[in-house]
Amino acid sequence: MEERRPQGVTPGIDYIAIEDSREFQHLRRTQRRFVLPLVTAGLVWYIVYVLLASWATGFMSTPVIGNVNWAVIIGLAQIVTTFAITMWYVSFANRKLDPEATRIRVEIETEMGAAQ
């Protein structure tokens, strides 16, 4: 009887050992140290917008330029902030995370090739 594996799982790789490795833990820690503050700041920024829209309606409806009020400006700033955070993360991942992940992958592939 043939052993059934989930699709994409390579036989012979000890994924638990890889996950427990010092290198992989460092990669995860690096990613979390970057992402968690950004996610927290983004959520706080969004909650501030919702709270202002709910309880500071006078301020939010104050016209700034013509019919454009603070609600529109802050709402657009939300969109710009989201794109900025995304671009910042992509840049960070390209510089810090991807090279380390590639190094770990190459090391695993090299070990697998030597084991066969």
Secondary structure as a PSIPRED ss2 file (coil, helix, strand):
# PSIPRED VFORMAT (PSIPRED V4.0)

   1 M C   1.000  0.000  0.000
   2 E C   1.000  0.000  0.000
   3 E C   1.000  0.000  0.000
   4 R C   1.000  0.000  0.000
   5 R C   1.000  0.000  0.000
   6 P C   1.000  0.000  0.000
   7 Q C   1.000  0.000  0.000
   8 G C   1.000  0.000  0.000
   9 V C   1.000  0.000  0.000
  10 T C   1.000  0.000  0.000
  11 P C   1.000  0.000  0.000
  12 G C   1.000  0.000  0.000
  13 I C   1.000  0.000  0.000
  14 D C   1.000  0.000  0.000
  15 Y H   0.000  1.000  0.000
  16 I H   0.000  1.000  0.000
  17 A H   0.000  1.000  0.000
  18 I H   0.000  1.000  0.000
  19 E H   0.000  1.000  0.000
  20 D H   0.000  1.000  0.000
  21 S C   1.000  0.000  0.000
  22 R H   0.000  1.000  0.000
  23 E H   0.000  1.000  0.000
  24 F H   0.000  1.000  0.000
  25 Q H   0.000  1.000  0.000
  26 H H   0.000  1.000  0.000
  27 L H   0.000  1.000  0.000
  28 R H   0.000  1.000  0.000
  29 R H   0.000  1.000  0.000
  30 T H   0.000  1.000  0.000
  31 Q H   0.000  1.000  0.000
  32 R H   0.000  1.000  0.000
  33 R H   0.000  1.000  0.000
  34 F H   0.000  1.000  0.000
  35 V H   0.000  1.000  0.000
  36 L H   0.000  1.000  0.000
  37 P H   0.000  1.000  0.000
  38 L H   0.000  1.000  0.000
  39 V H   0.000  1.000  0.000
  40 T H   0.000  1.000  0.000
  41 A H   0.000  1.000  0.000
  42 G H   0.000  1.000  0.000
  43 L H   0.000  1.000  0.000
  44 V H   0.000  1.000  0.000
  45 W H   0.000  1.000  0.000
  46 Y H   0.000  1.000  0.000
  47 I H   0.000  1.000  0.000
  48 V H   0.000  1.000  0.000
  49 Y H   0.000  1.000  0.000
  50 V H   0.000  1.000  0.000
  51 L H   0.000  1.000  0.000
  52 L H   0.000  1.000  0.000
  53 A H   0.000  1.000  0.000
  54 S H   0.000  1.000  0.000
  55 W H   0.000  1.000  0.000
  56 A C   1.000  0.000  0.000
  57 T H   0.000  1.000  0.000
  58 G H   0.000  1.000  0.000
  59 F H   0.000  1.000  0.000
  60 M H   0.000  1.000  0.000
  61 S C   1.000  0.000  0.000
  62 T C   1.000  0.000  0.000
  63 P E   0.000  0.000  1.000
  64 V E   0.000  0.000  1.000
  65 I E   0.000  0.000  1.000
  66 G C   1.000  0.000  0.000
  67 N C   1.000  0.000  0.000
  68 V E   0.000  0.000  1.000
  69 N E   0.000  0.000  1.000
  70 W H   0.000  1.000  0.000
  71 A H   0.000  1.000  0.000
  72 V H   0.000  1.000  0.000
  73 I H   0.000  1.000  0.000
  74 I H   0.000  1.000  0.000
  75 G H   0.000  1.000  0.000
  76 L H   0.000  1.000  0.000
  77 A H   0.000  1.000  0.000
  78 Q H   0.000  1.000  0.000
  79 I H   0.000  1.000  0.000
  80 V H   0.000  1.000  0.000
  81 T H   0.000  1.000  0.000
  82 T H   0.000  1.000  0.000
  83 F H   0.000  1.000  0.000
  84 A H   0.000  1.000  0.000
  85 I H   0.000  1.000  0.000
  86 T H   0.000  1.000  0.000
  87 M H   0.000  1.000  0.000
  88 W H   0.000  1.000  0.000
  89 Y H   0.000  1.000  0.000
  90 V H   0.000  1.000  0.000
  91 S H   0.000  1.000  0.000
  92 F H   0.000  1.000  0.000
  93 A H   0.000  1.000  0.000
  94 N H   0.000  1.000  0.000
  95 R H   0.000  1.000  0.000
  96 K H   0.000  1.000  0.000
  97 L H   0.000  1.000  0.000
  98 D H   0.000  1.000  0.000
  99 P H   0.000  1.000  0.000
 100 E H   0.000  1.000  0.000
 101 A H   0.000  1.000  0.000
 102 T H   0.000  1.000  0.000
 103 R H   0.000  1.000  0.000
 104 I H   0.000  1.000  0.000
 105 R H   0.000  1.000  0.000
 106 V H   0.000  1.000  0.000
 107 E H   0.000  1.000  0.000
 108 I H   0.000  1.000  0.000
 109 E H   0.000  1.000  0.000
 110 T H   0.000  1.000  0.000
 111 E H   0.000  1.000  0.000
 112 M H   0.000  1.000  0.000
 113 G H   0.000  1.000  0.000
 114 A H   0.000  1.000  0.000
 115 A H   0.000  1.000  0.000
 116 Q C   1.000  0.000  0.000
